């Protein structure tokens, strides 16, 4: 595709009278240069536009709904449009600056994109009960993006005198899911897609979280479990550090350099064994061992959620040293039982029939008593009110059929941390492998997948989590330069994008590593061990081995488990 051409802002305050369908503009004002900063650098002058679309009253729950949005239109425009897909259960219009992952040194607005952000059709006060309204479910799943996109392009035309030359969509977590959905549903509207830690099969992942909470509760030392701190006694930080150290001891050298990082994620799943490499407690737990029951539960959680007959409900997860991260623990022990994340998402947004509203008073009880045999199928359910299932409205309709994207020259970059505590990189790997198979081993001509060793959900962990996927995507879409690797940097002391406190003190604060195109891994060649330039991308010796994992003999192998539907 040809490169976007720069332009200049022609209108701002006049956009208050912008007329487009069921759209109301509530604010249009100039934001001076320097009013916003990112990584210590001033963001340039731009126009801030806020508004809402499709305001309505629900016939189901009587609530007032609208798709709230914000656009920031730079005075010095690159000719590009960026939809900033936001995370969680949405409900908040995040500042439309185009930031997605750890410590971006330049956000989309600084790069000259006209950026759109939205609440996906409901406000924070309506979380999570917006799921009681069927249209709010659909807006959250995919229709808000489809509704806002043509309006945003018309607003850009009104502001600059012409529409965008190139259009992009990017996001992390649920925003990564939005991006993946758009690659299937709205490929004709976007040229480039950047998905970070995408929640592919998000309803299944949420069910797996509830199942996981039950597994942890079975070996928690605090009984009864009354909250996250009690649940975490199943696998507290000292024991996670024990396991992480054992993973490093077994796998660190697989990439030819002992540096505290496990680059060969796939190889490690076959090299490391919980049974063999972690001491078994002969007496009481003291942080230097695990009980047999703990080992069984940990292996089961990483092998992936299953029902009582052994059918996979979601994917496996790779064991990675990043399990030491507080973020990993938060997903496993807090989000899986509290009233802001998985129980309410499963009960009110994803299930048919929905849970009773009284569940909000006892999300812990809902999680620990959730019957996967009887209830997991409800994420595939429909009825006269909810005519589209959660697995339909939350997922791409054909996740491995990207013919439109491919035919029109679109490109997609997907990035996932190996220590993600909620959305599994194994599931993303399985999706990519299926995509590659469908396109006869040529999927890398239009989609490239990168894994980040040690990185948690979207960012953080003992990892090099600072990388510029957006510029790499533009270079690929408009310049034809496919990314063979992304250079990622640790955010140690002094990092202008913000310090990641989980970067080990033994690392250089600006340690860099290449993120390699899956299934290649970074392998040390020679030179400065703190520099990405000292590494090459090569295939893991175990990348084709799909044998059992985690030393227990019942794992599904890399990319195994529920997988994409």
C-alpha positions in Angstrom: 0.0 0.0 0.0 1.2 3.5 -0.7 2.3 5.7 2.2 -0.1 8.1 4.0 0.4 11.8 3.1 0.6 14.5 5.8 -2.1 17.1 6.2 -3.0 20.0 8.5 -5.9 20.6 10.7 -8.4 23.0 9.1 -11.2 23.0 11.7 -11.6 22.3 15.4 -14.2 24.2 17.4 -16.4 24.2 14.3 -16.7 20.4 14.7 -19.2 21.1 17.5 -21.8 21.3 14.7 -20.6 18.1 13.0 -23.7 16.3 11.6 -23.6 12.5 11.2 -26.6 10.3 11.8 -27.4 9.7 15.5 -24.2 11.5 16.6 -24.0 14.3 19.2 -20.8 16.3 19.7 -20.5 17.5 23.3 -17.1 19.1 23.1 -14.7 20.4 20.4 -11.7 22.4 21.7 -8.0 23.0 20.9 -5.5 21.4 23.3 -2.3 23.4 23.2 1.1 21.8 22.8 2.6 20.5 26.0 -0.8 20.2 27.8 -0.2 16.4 27.6 3.2 14.7 27.9 4.3 11.2 27.3 7.7 9.7 28.3 8.8 13.2 29.3 8.1 14.6 25.9 5.4 17.2 25.1 2.5 16.0 22.9 1.8 18.5 20.1 -1.2 20.7 19.6 -4.4 18.9 18.7 -8.2 19.1 18.6 -10.2 17.2 21.3 -13.6 16.1 20.2 -16.0 14.2 22.5 -19.5 12.9 21.8 -21.9 10.0 21.7 -23.8 7.9 19.2 -27.0 5.9 19.2 -28.4 7.2 22.5 -31.3 5.0 23.5 -33.3 3.5 26.4 -33.2 -0.2 26.7 -36.5 -2.1 26.6 -34.9 -4.9 28.7 -33.4 -3.1 31.7 -34.7 0.5 31.3 -31.2 1.9 31.4 -30.1 4.8 29.1 -27.2 3.7 26.8 -25.0 5.4 24.2 -21.7 4.8 22.5 -19.4 7.4 24.1 -16.3 8.4 22.2 -13.3 10.8 22.1 -11.1 11.8 19.1 -7.9 13.6 19.2 -6.9 15.2 15.9 -3.3 16.5 15.7 -2.6 19.8 14.1 0.3 18.2 12.2 -1.4 15.1 10.8 0.3 12.1 9.4 -2.7 11.2 7.2 -3.4 8.2 9.4 -6.4 7.2 11.5 -6.1 4.9 14.6 -8.9 3.2 16.5 -7.6 2.8 20.1 -9.4 -0.3 21.3 -9.6 -0.3 25.1 -9.5 -3.1 27.6 -11.4 -4.7 30.4 -15.2 -4.6 30.2 -14.8 -1.1 28.6 -17.3 1.4 30.0 -14.8 4.3 30.1 -13.7 6.6 27.3 -9.9 6.4 27.8 -7.9 9.4 26.6 -7.5 8.9 22.8 -3.7 9.1 22.7 -2.8 5.7 21.2 -1.0 3.9 24.0 -1.2 0.1 24.4 1.7 -1.5 26.2 4.6 -0.9 28.6 6.1 2.6 28.5 5.6 3.5 24.9 8.2 6.2 24.2 5.9 7.7 21.5 2.1 7.2 21.4 -0.1 7.3 18.4 -1.0 10.9 18.8 2.7 11.9 18.9 3.2 9.9 15.7 0.6 12.0 14.0 -2.4 9.7 14.1 -5.9 11.0 14.4 -7.0 8.7 17.4 -10.4 7.4 18.4 -11.3 5.9 21.8 -14.7 4.7 23.0 -16.5 3.1 25.9 -18.0 0.4 23.6 -21.5 1.4 24.3 -22.0 1.6 28.0 -20.6 3.7 31.0 -18.7 2.6 34.1 -21.8 2.9 36.3 -23.4 0.2 34.1 -20.6 -2.3 34.5 -21.2 -5.2 34.6 -25.0 -5.2 34.4 -24.9 -3.7 30.9 -24.8 -7.4 30.0 -28.5 -7.6 30.8 -29.2 -5.5 27.7 -28.7 -7.5 24.5 -27.7 -4.6 22.3 -25.1 -3.4 24.9 -23.6 -6.9 24.7 -23.4 -6.6 20.9 -21.9 -3.1 21.1 -19.3 -4.4 23.6 -18.5 -7.4 21.4 -18.1 -5.8 18.0 -20.8 -3.4 16.9 -19.4 -0.2 18.6 -16.3 -0.5 16.5 -18.4 -1.0 13.3 -20.7 1.9 14.2 -17.9 4.4 15.1 -15.5 3.7 12.3 -17.4 5.3 9.4 -18.3 8.3 11.6 -14.7 8.7 12.7 -13.6 8.8 9.0 -16.2 11.5 8.2 -15.2 13.5 11.2 -11.6 13.3 10.0 -12.7 14.5 6.6 -14.5 17.5 8.2 -11.4 18.4 10.2 -8.7 18.0 7.6 -10.6 18.4 4.3 -10.0 14.8 3.3 -10.3 11.3 4.8 -7.4 9.2 6.1 -5.1 7.6 3.6 -4.4 4.7 5.9 -6.4 3.3 8.9 -5.2 1.2 11.8 -6.7 -0.4 14.9 -4.7 -1.5 17.9 -5.3 -2.5 21.5 -4.2 -4.7 24.4 -6.2 -7.4 26.3 -9.9 -6.9 25.4 -8.6 -4.2 23.1 -6.5 -6.9 21.4 -9.7 -8.9 21.1 -11.4 -6.0 19.5 -8.5 -5.8 17.1 -8.7 -9.5 16.2 -12.5 -9.2 15.7 -12.0 -6.2 13.4 -9.5 -8.2 11.3 -12.4 -10.5 10.5 -15.5 -8.3 10.6 -14.1 -5.0 9.4 -11.0 -5.8 7.3 -12.3 -3.6 4.5 -12.1 -0.6 6.9 -8.6 -1.0 8.3 -5.2 -1.5 6.7 -3.2 -2.5 9.8 -4.0 -4.4 13.0 -1.9 -4.5 16.2 -3.2 -6.9 18.9 -1.4 -7.2 22.2 -2.3 -10.0 24.6 -5.6 -10.6 22.7 -8.4 -12.2 24.6 -9.2 -14.8 21.9 -12.0 -16.9 23.3 -12.4 -14.5 26.1 -15.6 -16.1 27.5 -13.8 -19.4 27.7 -10.8 -17.7 29.4 -13.2 -16.2 32.0 -14.8 -19.6 32.7 -11.3 -21.0 33.1 -10.6 -18.4 35.7 -13.5 -19.6 37.8 -12.4 -23.2 37.4 -8.9 -22.1 38.4 -10.1 -20.4 41.5 -11.7 -23.7 42.6 -8.4 -25.6 42.0 -6.4 -23.0 44.1 -9.0 -23.1 46.9 -8.5 -26.9 47.2 -4.9 -26.4 48.3 -5.2 -23.0 50.1 -3.9 -23.1 53.7 -6.4 -20.4 54.8 -9.8 -22.0 55.2 -12.4 -21.0 54.5 -11.3 -18.9 51.6 -12.9 -15.5 52.1 -10.9 -13.4 49.7 -7.8 -13.1 47.4 -5.3 -13.2 50.2 -6.7 -16.5 51.3 -6.8 -17.9 47.8 -3.2 -16.9 47.3 -2.1 -19.2 50.2 -2.4 -21.9 47.6 0.7 -20.7 45.8 2.2 -17.6 47.6 5.1 -15.5 46.3 7.8 -17.5 48.1 6.7 -20.7 46.4 6.2 -19.0 43.0 9.8 -17.7 43.4 10.9 -21.3 44.1 9.2 -22.6 40.9 10.5 -19.7 38.8 14.0 -20.3 40.0 13.6 -24.0 39.1 12.4 -23.0 35.6 15.3 -20.7 35.1 17.8 -23.4 36.3 16.3 -25.9 33.9 15.8 -23.7 30.9 17.9 -20.5 31.0 20.7 -22.1 29.0 18.5 -23.3 26.1 19.2 -20.0 24.3 23.0 -20.4 24.9 23.1 -17.6 27.4 22.4 -17.8 31.2 20.8 -14.4 31.8 17.8 -15.1 34.0 15.5 -15.2 30.9 13.9 -18.2 29.2 13.7 -17.4 25.5 13.0 -20.9 24.4 9.4 -21.0 25.8 8.4 -24.1 23.9 11.6 -26.1 24.7 11.2 -25.3 28.3 7.8 -26.9 28.5 9.5 -30.2 27.7 12.8 -29.6 29.6 11.3 -28.5 32.9 9.3 -30.9 35.2 7.6 -29.8 38.4 7.8 -33.3 39.7 11.5 -33.6 39.1 12.9 -30.1 39.4 10.9 -28.7 42.4 11.4 -30.4 45.8 8.5 -32.2 47.3 7.7 -31.3 50.9 8.5 -34.1 53.4 6.9 -32.1 56.2 5.3 -28.7 56.5 5.4 -26.1 53.7 8.2 -23.6 54.3 8.8 -21.9 50.9 11.5 -24.4 49.9 9.2 -27.2 48.6 5.7 -27.9 47.2 3.3 -30.6 48.4 2.1 -33.3 46.1 -1.3 -31.8 46.1 0.1 -28.4 45.1 2.1 -29.9 42.3 -1.1 -31.6 41.0 -3.1 -28.4 41.1 -0.3 -26.2 39.5 0.1 -28.8 36.7 -3.7 -28.9 36.1 -4.0 -25.1 36.0 -1.2 -24.8 33.5 -2.5 -27.7 31.4 -5.8 -25.9 31.1 -9.3 -25.9 32.5 -11.3 -29.1 31.9 -14.7 -30.5 32.9 -15.2 -33.6 34.9 -15.0 -35.8 31.8 -11.7 -34.3 30.8 -12.9 -32.1 27.9 -10.9 -28.9 27.5 -12.7 -25.7 28.4 -9.8 -23.4 27.5 -6.2 -23.5 26.5 -3.0 -24.6 28.4 -0.5 -22.0 29.6 3.3 -22.2 29.4 5.2 -22.2 32.6 7.4 -19.2 32.6 9.5 -17.4 35.3 7.1 -14.5 35.1 4.8 -16.3 37.5 6.6 -14.3 40.2 4.9 -11.1 39.1 2.2 -9.5 41.3 0.2 -9.0 38.1 0.1 -12.8 37.5 -1.1 -13.3 41.0 -3.7 -10.6 40.7 -5.3 -12.3 37.7 -5.2 -15.8 39.3 -6.2 -14.9 42.9 -8.1 -11.6 42.7 -9.8 -11.2 39.3 -11.0 -14.8 39.4 -13.3 -14.1 42.4 -14.0 -10.4 42.8 -16.9 -8.3 41.6 -15.1 -6.4 38.9 -13.8 -9.2 36.7 -14.4 -12.8 35.9 -17.5 -13.8 38.0 -19.6 -10.9 36.8 -18.3 -11.2 33.2 -19.3 -14.8 33.1 -22.6 -14.3 35.0 -24.0 -11.1 33.4 -22.2 -10.5 30.1 -21.4 -14.0 28.7 -24.1 -16.4 30.0 -27.5 -17.3 28.7 -29.5 -17.3 31.0 -27.8 -14.6 33.0 -27.0 -14.9 36.7 -29.4 -13.3 39.3 -28.4 -9.8 40.2 -28.0 -10.9 43.8 -24.8 -12.6 42.7 -23.1 -9.2 43.0 -23.3 -9.7 46.8 -21.3 -12.9 46.7 -19.0 -13.2 43.7 -16.6 -15.3 45.7 -19.4 -17.9 46.3 -20.4 -17.7 42.6 -16.8 -18.4 41.5 -16.1 -21.2 44.0 -19.5 -22.9 43.3 -19.6 -22.5 39.5 -20.4 -25.9 38.0 -18.4 -26.1 34.8 -20.2 -29.3 33.8 -23.6 -27.6 34.0 -22.8 -23.9 33.3 -19.9 -23.6 31.0 -22.1 -24.3 28.0 -24.1 -21.2 28.8 -21.4 -19.0 27.0 -22.7 -20.7 23.8 -26.3 -20.2 24.7 -29.0 -18.1 23.1 -32.7 -17.4 23.7 -35.4 -15.1 22.5 -33.8 -12.0 24.2 -30.1 -12.9 23.7 -30.1 -14.1 20.1 -26.3 -14.1 19.7 -24.1 -16.1 22.0 -21.1 -14.7 23.8 -18.8 -16.9 21.8 -20.3 -15.4 18.7 -20.4 -11.7 19.7 -17.0 -11.8 21.4 -15.0 -13.7 18.8 -14.1 -13.2 15.2 -16.7 -15.1 13.2 -14.0 -16.9 11.2 -10.7 -16.3 13.2 -8.6 -18.2 10.7 -10.3 -16.9 7.5 -8.7 -13.5 6.8 -9.2 -13.5 3.0 -10.4 -9.8 2.9 -7.5 -8.6 5.0 -5.0 -10.6 2.9 -6.5 -9.7 -0.5 -6.4 -5.9 0.1 -2.9 -5.9 1.4 -3.7 -5.5 5.1 -1.2 -6.6 7.7 -1.5 -7.7 11.4 1.0 -7.9 14.2 0.1 -9.9 17.3 2.2 -9.9 20.5 1.7 -11.9 23.7 3.5 -12.3 27.0 4.6 -15.7 28.0 3.6 -15.1 31.6 0.1 -13.8 30.9 -2.1 -14.7 33.8 -5.5 -14.6 32.1 -5.3 -15.0 28.3 -3.0 -17.8 27.3 -0.2 -17.3 24.7 -0.7 -21.0 24.0 -4.2 -20.2 22.7 -2.8 -17.4 20.5 -0.1 -19.8 19.2 -2.8 -22.3 18.4 -4.7 -19.7 16.5 -1.6 -18.7 14.5 -0.7 -22.3 13.8 -4.3 -22.9 12.5 -4.1 -19.7 10.4 -0.7 -20.7 9.0 -2.1 -24.1 8.1 -5.1 -22.6 6.3 -2.9 -20.4 4.2 -0.5 -23.2 3.3 2.4 -22.0 5.6 2.3 -18.5 4.2 0.4 -16.7 6.9 3.5 -14.7 7.7 3.0 -12.8 4.5 0.3 -10.8 6.2 0.3 -11.8 9.9 3.2 -12.1 12.3 3.1 -13.3 15.9 5.7 -12.5 18.6 6.0 -13.8 22.1 7.6 -11.9 25.0 9.4 -14.1 27.5 8.6 -13.1 31.1 6.0 -10.5 30.2 2.7 -10.6 32.0 -0.7 -9.5 30.8 0.0 -6.7 28.2 3.0 -5.4 30.2 5.2 -6.0 33.2 6.9 -9.0 34.6 10.7 -9.7 34.5 10.7 -8.9 30.8 11.7 -6.6 28.0 8.2 -5.2 27.6 8.9 -1.9 25.8 8.6 -2.1 22.0 7.2 -0.1 19.1 4.8 -2.4 17.4 2.8 0.5 15.9 5.7 1.9 13.8 6.7 -1.6 12.8 3.1 -2.1 11.5 3.1 1.2 9.6 6.4 0.2 8.0 5.0 -3.1 6.9 1.6 -1.8 5.6 3.0 1.3 3.8 6.6 0.5 3.2 6.4 -3.3 2.5 9.0 -4.0 5.2 7.9 -7.1 7.1 9.1 -7.2 10.7 11.7 -10.0 11.0 12.1 -9.1 14.7 11.0 -6.4 17.1 13.5 -4.9 19.5 12.2 -4.8 23.1 13.8 -3.1 26.0 13.6 -3.5 29.8 12.2 -0.5 31.7 14.8 -0.4 34.4 15.9 2.7 36.5 15.8 5.9 34.5 13.5 4.7 31.7 11.7 7.7 30.3 8.5 5.7 29.6 8.2 4.7 33.2 10.1 2.1 35.4 8.9 -1.5 35.6 9.7 -2.4 39.2 9.9 -6.1 38.2 13.1 -5.7 36.2 15.7 -7.6 38.2 18.5 -5.5 39.7 21.1 -7.8 38.0 20.0 -6.7 34.6 21.2 -3.7 32.8 18.3 -1.2 33.2 18.1 -0.9 29.4 18.6 -4.6 28.6 17.3 -5.3 25.1 16.2 -8.5 23.4 14.8 -9.3 20.0 11.2 -10.5 19.8 11.3 -13.1 17.1 8.6 -14.1 14.6 6.8 -17.2 16.0 7.9 -20.0 16.2 11.5 -18.7 16.1 13.3 -17.8 19.4 16.1 -15.4 20.4 19.4 -17.3 20.6 22.6 -15.7 21.8 25.3 -15.6 19.2 28.1 -13.3 20.5 28.7 -9.9 21.9 27.2 -7.8 24.7 24.8 -10.0 26.6 22.7 -7.0 27.4 22.1 -6.1 23.8 19.5 -7.4 21.3 22.2 -7.1 18.6 24.0 -10.1 20.2 21.1 -12.4 19.4 19.7 -14.1 16.3 16.3 -15.6 15.7 16.3 -19.4 15.2 13.9 -22.3 15.5 13.6 -24.1 18.8 14.8 -27.7 18.7 11.5 -28.6 20.3 9.2 -26.3 18.3 7.5 -29.3 16.5 7.3 -31.5 19.6 3.8 -31.5 20.9 4.3 -34.0 23.7 3.2 -33.9 27.3 4.0 -30.9 29.4 4.9 -29.9 33.0 6.1 -33.3 34.0 2.7 -34.8 34.8 1.9 -36.6 31.6 -1.6 -35.2 31.0 -0.8 -31.9 29.3 -2.2 -31.1 25.9 1.1 -29.7 24.4 1.9 -26.2 23.2 -1.2 -24.6 21.9 -3.4 -27.3 23.3 -6.6 -27.0 25.3 -9.9 -25.4 24.3 -8.4 -23.4 21.5 -10.2 -21.0 19.2 -13.7 -21.9 18.0 
